């Protein structure tokens, strides 16, 4: 029923009808005065009941989503498009064990600094993100660094938030490894952590430069 969601789904539907699965999917929604998003008030304005035209602003969103058939090639190309002096990889205990192999085989990642946090949503905390910030700083991270988030929704949420706030924001790439992360958590710019007993209480909306979807990672999941 959300007008903005309908607009996005119509865009996606057109791509699916083209049957060009091997093509990079460009989600480049430049929300101008002619777009449907301009019919929607900002959250604060809506709460005040003020929805006049003078209070409506547009918010550009740009994200490249790749359904890959050649993971190593596409990740190498994505990194080449992201300006970086250092590369960091964020994983949890599980994805570091089960999903790191194809990344370890890439020459461009031989000097990447791997940061590991605990698995499951219970570790989507202020303590975990503080650990990531500290590792970024200790690892020589700068405003020109890039971080790869390898994991499920917890990793893409927390990692995206860490990258969006470290040095006031560095580039990041999401590589989701679970089905839910592939279809929801890793796309759309949703980042954040749990706080004060509430889920996703603190965070920002900020798009990953790339989201690379490789269904081979689904084979690392247990049957349950």
C-alpha atoms as a printed R data frame, in Angstrom:
    type eleno elety resid chain resno      x       y       z
1   ATOM     1    CA   UNK     A     1  0.000   0.000   0.000
2   ATOM     2    CA   UNK     A     2  3.068   2.302   0.229
3   ATOM     3    CA   UNK     A     3  3.319   4.451  -2.888
4   ATOM     4    CA   UNK     A     4  7.112   4.503  -2.794
5   ATOM     5    CA   UNK     A     5  7.266   0.686  -2.536
6   ATOM     6    CA   UNK     A     6  4.923   0.343  -5.499
7   ATOM     7    CA   UNK     A     7  7.189   2.639  -7.504
8   ATOM     8    CA   UNK     A     8 10.260   0.532  -6.692
9   ATOM     9    CA   UNK     A     9  8.452  -2.750  -7.415
10  ATOM    10    CA   UNK     A    10  7.335  -1.483 -10.808
11  ATOM    11    CA   UNK     A    11 10.947  -0.707 -11.661
12  ATOM    12    CA   UNK     A    12 12.063  -4.178 -10.542
13  ATOM    13    CA   UNK     A    13  9.219  -5.839 -12.453
14  ATOM    14    CA   UNK     A    14 10.344  -4.201 -15.702
15  ATOM    15    CA   UNK     A    15 13.847  -5.584 -15.209
16  ATOM    16    CA   UNK     A    16 12.528  -9.085 -14.507
17  ATOM    17    CA   UNK     A    17 10.399  -9.030 -17.649
18  ATOM    18    CA   UNK     A    18 13.493  -8.263 -19.719
19  ATOM    19    CA   UNK     A    19 14.995 -11.657 -18.725
20  ATOM    20    CA   UNK     A    20 18.461 -10.094 -18.613
21  ATOM    21    CA   UNK     A    21 19.587 -11.935 -15.498
22  ATOM    22    CA   UNK     A    22 23.286 -11.628 -16.301
23  ATOM    23    CA   UNK     A    23 23.104  -7.827 -16.457
24  ATOM    24    CA   UNK     A    24 23.995  -5.641 -13.481
25  ATOM    25    CA   UNK     A    25 20.828  -4.309 -11.899
26  ATOM    26    CA   UNK     A    26 21.082  -0.562 -11.455
27  ATOM    27    CA   UNK     A    27 18.748   0.786  -8.787
28  ATOM    28    CA   UNK     A    28 19.166   4.479  -9.477
29  ATOM    29    CA   UNK     A    29 16.113   6.244  -8.199
30  ATOM    30    CA   UNK     A    30 16.756   9.970  -8.601
31  ATOM    31    CA   UNK     A    31 13.698  11.295  -6.864
32  ATOM    32    CA   UNK     A    32 12.864  14.533  -8.654
33  ATOM    33    CA   UNK     A    33  9.784  16.729  -8.619
34  ATOM    34    CA   UNK     A    34  8.195  14.473 -11.234
35  ATOM    35    CA   UNK     A    35  8.662  11.273  -9.265
36  ATOM    36    CA   UNK     A    36  6.141   9.620  -7.015
37  ATOM    37    CA   UNK     A    37  8.286  10.180  -3.931
38  ATOM    38    CA   UNK     A    38  7.585  13.892  -4.141
39  ATOM    39    CA   UNK     A    39  3.968  13.161  -3.288
40  ATOM    40    CA   UNK     A    40  5.118  11.890   0.105
41  ATOM    41    CA   UNK     A    41  5.865  14.270   2.990
42  ATOM    42    CA   UNK     A    42  8.953  14.009   5.131
43  ATOM    43    CA   UNK     A    43  8.385  12.102   8.365
44  ATOM    44    CA   UNK     A    44  8.645  15.191  10.591
45  ATOM    45    CA   UNK     A    45  6.288  17.170   8.366
46  ATOM    46    CA   UNK     A    46  3.763  14.345   8.358
47  ATOM    47    CA   UNK     A    47  3.802  14.223  12.134
48  ATOM    48    CA   UNK     A    48  3.084  17.958  12.289
49  ATOM    49    CA   UNK     A    49  0.406  17.652   9.635
50  ATOM    50    CA   UNK     A    50  2.371  20.073   7.420
51  ATOM    51    CA   UNK     A    51  2.415  18.664   3.883
52  ATOM    52    CA   UNK     A    52  2.579  21.798   1.756
53  ATOM    53    CA   UNK     A    53  4.701  21.741  -1.407
54  ATOM    54    CA   UNK     A    54  7.288  24.088   0.096
55  ATOM    55    CA   UNK     A    55  8.144  21.476   2.731
56  ATOM    56    CA   UNK     A    56  8.646  18.533   0.387
57  ATOM    57    CA   UNK     A    57 12.192  17.644  -0.574
58  ATOM    58    CA   UNK     A    58 13.605  14.931  -2.803
59  ATOM    59    CA   UNK     A    59 16.178  12.388  -1.625
60  ATOM    60    CA   UNK     A    60 18.397  10.757  -4.283
61  ATOM    61    CA   UNK     A    61 19.143   7.049  -3.859
62  ATOM    62    CA   UNK     A    62 21.645   5.064  -5.889
63  ATOM    63    CA   UNK     A    63 22.639   1.448  -5.448
64  ATOM    64    CA   UNK     A    64 24.096  -1.143  -7.799
65  ATOM    65    CA   UNK     A    65 22.794  -4.649  -7.181
66  ATOM    66    CA   UNK     A    66 24.547  -7.482  -8.989
67  ATOM    67    CA   UNK     A    67 23.122 -10.991  -9.309
68  ATOM    68    CA   UNK     A    68 26.427 -12.588 -10.099
69  ATOM    69    CA   UNK     A    69 27.450 -15.599 -12.141
70  ATOM    70    CA   UNK     A    70 31.134 -14.821 -11.658
71  ATOM    71    CA   UNK     A    71 31.612 -13.726  -8.061
72  ATOM    72    CA   UNK     A    72 35.355 -13.095  -8.137
73  ATOM    73    CA   UNK     A    73 35.169 -10.998 -11.294
74  ATOM    74    CA   UNK     A    74 32.212  -8.915 -10.117
75  ATOM    75    CA   UNK     A    75 33.709  -8.263  -6.681
76  ATOM    76    CA   UNK     A    76 37.026  -7.237  -8.258
77  ATOM    77    CA   UNK     A    77 35.184  -4.859 -10.598
78  ATOM    78    CA   UNK     A    78 33.149  -3.414  -7.718
79  ATOM    79    CA   UNK     A    79 36.281  -2.750  -5.677
80  ATOM    80    CA   UNK     A    80 37.889  -1.080  -8.677
81  ATOM    81    CA   UNK     A    81 34.970   1.369  -8.801
82  ATOM    82    CA   UNK     A    82 35.228   2.142  -5.076
83  ATOM    83    CA   UNK     A    83 38.056   4.517  -4.265
84  ATOM    84    CA   UNK     A    84 40.073   2.900  -1.493
85  ATOM    85    CA   UNK     A    85 43.440   2.948   0.182
86  ATOM    86    CA   UNK     A    86 42.644   0.060   2.502
87  ATOM    87    CA   UNK     A    87 40.065  -2.703   2.436
88  ATOM    88    CA   UNK     A    88 38.341  -4.154   5.484
89  ATOM    89    CA   UNK     A    89 36.141  -7.250   5.603
90  ATOM    90    CA   UNK     A    90 33.521  -7.602   8.325
91  ATOM    91    CA   UNK     A    91 32.285 -11.125   9.090
92  ATOM    92    CA   UNK     A    92 30.815 -12.971  12.021
93  ATOM    93    CA   UNK     A    93 32.194 -16.184  13.488
94  ATOM    94    CA   UNK     A    94 30.068 -18.309  11.157
95  ATOM    95    CA   UNK     A    95 30.645 -16.493   7.867
96  ATOM    96    CA   UNK     A    96 34.374 -16.194   8.512
97  ATOM    97    CA   UNK     A    97 34.479 -19.983   8.795
98  ATOM    98    CA   UNK     A    98 32.097 -20.895   5.960
99  ATOM    99    CA   UNK     A    99 32.107 -18.024   3.452
100 ATOM   100    CA   UNK     A   100 35.590 -16.484   3.372
101 ATOM   101    CA   UNK     A   101 37.223 -18.935   0.943
102 ATOM   102    CA   UNK     A   102 36.297 -17.177  -2.346
103 ATOM   103    CA   UNK     A   103 37.438 -13.837  -0.900
104 ATOM   104    CA   UNK     A   104 40.729 -15.300   0.319
105 ATOM   105    CA   UNK     A   105 41.446 -16.427  -3.251
106 ATOM   106    CA   UNK     A   106 41.328 -12.864  -4.624
107 ATOM   107    CA   UNK     A   107 44.680 -11.144  -5.114
108 ATOM   108    CA   UNK     A   108 43.118  -7.716  -4.543
109 ATOM   109    CA   UNK     A   109 42.100  -8.787  -1.030
110 ATOM   110    CA   UNK     A   110 45.406 -10.306   0.065
111 ATOM   111    CA   UNK     A   111 46.101  -7.349   2.372
112 ATOM   112    CA   UNK     A   112 42.522  -6.863   3.535
113 ATOM   113    CA   UNK     A   113 42.014  -6.474   7.273
114 ATOM   114    CA   UNK     A   114 39.393  -8.950   8.519
115 ATOM   115    CA   UNK     A   115 37.194  -7.889  11.446
116 ATOM   116    CA   UNK     A   116 35.165 -10.555  13.231
117 ATOM   117    CA   UNK     A   117 32.229 -10.203  15.614
118 ATOM   118    CA   UNK     A   118 29.942 -12.747  17.241
119 ATOM   119    CA   UNK     A   119 27.139 -14.416  15.295
120 ATOM   120    CA   UNK     A   120 23.352 -13.914  15.606
121 ATOM   121    CA   UNK     A   121 21.269 -10.816  16.304
122 ATOM   122    CA   UNK     A   122 22.244 -10.813  19.984
123 ATOM   123    CA   UNK     A   123 25.574  -9.303  18.874
124 ATOM   124    CA   UNK     A   124 23.999  -6.432  16.946
125 ATOM   125    CA   UNK     A   125 24.954  -4.132  19.786
126 ATOM   126    CA   UNK     A   126 26.760  -0.927  20.668
127 ATOM   127    CA   UNK     A   127 29.629  -3.019  22.020
128 ATOM   128    CA   UNK     A   128 30.022  -4.849  18.705
129 ATOM   129    CA   UNK     A   129 29.975  -1.712  16.576
130 ATOM   130    CA   UNK     A   130 32.451  -0.047  18.943
131 ATOM   131    CA   UNK     A   131 34.738  -3.034  18.339
132 ATOM   132    CA   UNK     A   132 34.377  -2.536  14.574
133 ATOM   133    CA   UNK     A   133 35.140   1.200  14.827
134 ATOM   134    CA   UNK     A   134 38.203   0.418  16.935
135 ATOM   135    CA   UNK     A   135 39.439  -2.182  14.435
136 ATOM   136    CA   UNK     A   136 38.940   0.257  11.560
137 ATOM   137    CA   UNK     A   137 40.976   2.875  13.391
138 ATOM   138    CA   UNK     A   138 43.719   0.489  14.542
139 ATOM   139    CA   UNK     A   139 43.893  -0.959  11.032
140 ATOM   140    CA   UNK     A   140 44.718   2.408   9.529
141 ATOM   141    CA   UNK     A   141 41.285   3.144   8.097
142 ATOM   142    CA   UNK     A   142 40.805   6.552   6.496
143 ATOM   143    CA   UNK     A   143 38.007   8.418   4.729
144 ATOM   144    CA   UNK     A   144 39.141   6.656   1.547
145 ATOM   145    CA   UNK     A   145 38.887   3.118   2.898
146 ATOM   146    CA   UNK     A   146 36.265   0.551   1.876
147 ATOM   147    CA   UNK     A   147 34.552  -2.158   3.909
148 ATOM   148    CA   UNK     A   148 33.017  -5.412   2.689
149 ATOM   149    CA   UNK     A   149 30.177  -6.777   4.809
150 ATOM   150    CA   UNK     A   150 30.044 -10.573   4.454
151 ATOM   151    CA   UNK     A   151 27.115 -12.184   6.201
152 ATOM   152    CA   UNK     A   152 23.417 -12.121   6.949
153 ATOM   153    CA   UNK     A   153 21.214  -9.209   7.896
154 ATOM   154    CA   UNK     A   154 22.948  -8.627  11.209
155 ATOM   155    CA   UNK     A   155 26.289  -8.081   9.469
156 ATOM   156    CA   UNK     A   156 24.931  -5.880   6.663
157 ATOM   157    CA   UNK     A   157 22.953  -3.789   9.186
158 ATOM   158    CA   UNK     A   158 25.774  -3.316  11.682
159 ATOM   159    CA   UNK     A   159 28.529  -3.132   9.078
160 ATOM   160    CA   UNK     A   160 26.634  -0.584   7.028
161 ATOM   161    CA   UNK     A   161 26.117   1.577  10.110
162 ATOM   162    CA   UNK     A   162 29.781   1.276  11.110
163 ATOM   163    CA   UNK     A   163 30.923   2.276   7.620
164 ATOM   164    CA   UNK     A   164 28.394   5.119   7.433
165 ATOM   165    CA   UNK     A   165 29.676   6.692  10.641
166 ATOM   166    CA   UNK     A   166 33.435   5.929  10.669
167 ATOM   167    CA   UNK     A   167 35.295   9.050   9.486
168 ATOM   168    CA   UNK     A   168 31.820  10.473   8.691
169 ATOM   169    CA   UNK     A   169 31.263   7.735   6.143
170 ATOM   170    CA   UNK     A   170 33.317   5.351   4.000
171 ATOM   171    CA   UNK     A   171 32.290   3.215   1.027
172 ATOM   172    CA   UNK     A   172 30.976  -0.264   1.726
173 ATOM   173    CA   UNK     A   173 29.930  -3.324  -0.260
174 ATOM   174    CA   UNK     A   174 27.348  -5.824   0.972
175 ATOM   175    CA   UNK     A   175 27.752  -9.514   0.216
176 ATOM   176    CA   UNK     A   176 24.687 -11.157   1.788
177 ATOM   177    CA   UNK     A   177 24.960 -14.856   2.598
178 ATOM   178    CA   UNK     A   178 21.397 -15.656   3.720
179 ATOM   179    CA   UNK     A   179 18.160 -15.579   1.748
180 ATOM   180    CA   UNK     A   180 16.544 -12.885   3.890
181 ATOM   181    CA   UNK     A   181 19.634 -10.700   3.643
182 ATOM   182    CA   UNK     A   182 19.657 -11.099  -0.151
183 ATOM   183    CA   UNK     A   183 16.048 -10.038  -0.660
184 ATOM   184    CA   UNK     A   184 15.696  -7.472   2.120
185 ATOM   185    CA   UNK     A   185 18.356  -6.540   4.667
186 ATOM   186    CA   UNK     A   186 21.266  -5.825   2.312
187 ATOM   187    CA   UNK     A   187 19.365  -3.566  -0.108
188 ATOM   188    CA   UNK     A   188 17.633  -0.242   0.390
189 ATOM   189    CA   UNK     A   189 20.211   1.401   2.638
190 ATOM   190    CA   UNK     A   190 18.924   0.058   5.962
191 ATOM   191    CA   UNK     A   191 21.642   0.082   8.625
192 ATOM   192    CA   UNK     A   192 21.612   0.083  12.402
193 ATOM   193    CA   UNK     A   193 22.000  -1.685  15.716
194 ATOM   194    CA   UNK     A   194 19.748  -2.772  18.562
195 ATOM   195    CA   UNK     A   195 19.784  -0.553  21.643
196 ATOM   196    CA   UNK     A   196 18.048  -0.242  24.992
197 ATOM   197    CA   UNK     A   197 16.122  -3.467  24.396
198 ATOM   198    CA   UNK     A   198 14.728  -2.259  21.059
199 ATOM   199    CA   UNK     A   199 15.517  -3.630  17.609
200 ATOM   200    CA   UNK     A   200 17.171  -1.310  15.070
201 ATOM   201    CA   UNK     A   201 16.799   1.607  17.486
202 ATOM   202    CA   UNK     A   202 19.878   3.468  16.245
203 ATOM   203    CA   UNK     A   203 20.964   3.683  12.624
204 ATOM   204    CA   UNK     A   204 20.924   5.556   9.336
205 ATOM   205    CA   UNK     A   205 19.721   5.035   5.794
206 ATOM   206    CA   UNK     A   206 22.771   4.861   3.548
207 ATOM   207    CA   UNK     A   207 23.168   2.762   0.401
208 ATOM   208    CA   UNK     A   208 26.005   0.322  -0.106
209 ATOM   209    CA   UNK     A   209 27.970   1.154  -3.254
210 ATOM   210    CA   UNK     A   210 27.357  -2.398  -4.417
211 ATOM   211    CA   UNK     A   211 25.301  -5.369  -3.291
212 ATOM   212    CA   UNK     A   212 26.633  -8.606  -4.775
213 ATOM   213    CA   UNK     A   213 24.241 -11.568  -4.666
214 ATOM   214    CA   UNK     A   214 25.740 -15.033  -5.130
215 ATOM   215    CA   UNK     A   215 23.296 -17.859  -4.462
216 ATOM   216    CA   UNK     A   216 26.209 -20.263  -3.882
217 ATOM   217    CA   UNK     A   217 26.478 -18.805  -0.392
218 ATOM   218    CA   UNK     A   218 23.067 -20.282   0.402
219 ATOM   219    CA   UNK     A   219 24.676 -23.741   0.328
220 ATOM   220    CA   UNK     A   220 26.580 -22.782   3.486
221 ATOM   221    CA   UNK     A   221 23.335 -22.595   5.481
222 ATOM   222    CA   UNK     A   222 22.217 -25.544   7.578
223 ATOM   223    CA   UNK     A   223 19.095 -27.438   6.529
224 ATOM   224    CA   UNK     A   224 16.961 -25.808   9.228
